[in-house]
Amino acid sequence: MKPLHIILSVLGGAIAGAALGLLVAPEKGEDTRDKILKILKEKGISLKKSKMEELVDEIEDQIEQHI
């Protein structure tokens, strides 16, 4: 595996982990998604709200498959 792939994998895992942690927090989903967008923006990652919804759906599907 190339070093760039490893770095991107770690970064993707960190983002997914942070997003999952925020999604299971006891706040409204909309507020949580806004926080995720803000954190990603601070990290220099631009993500439209529609893409955030797709990401949330994908994470939910992955969680349901592993339960």
Number of C-alpha atoms within 10 A of each C-alpha: 5 6 8 9 10 11 11 11 12 12 12 12 12 12 15 15 13 13 22 16 11 17 20 11 11 8 11 10 14 10 12 18 19 13 14 20 19 15 15 15 12 10 9 9 11 12 14 9 12 9 11 15 12 11 15 18 12 12 17 13 11 11 11 9 8 6 5
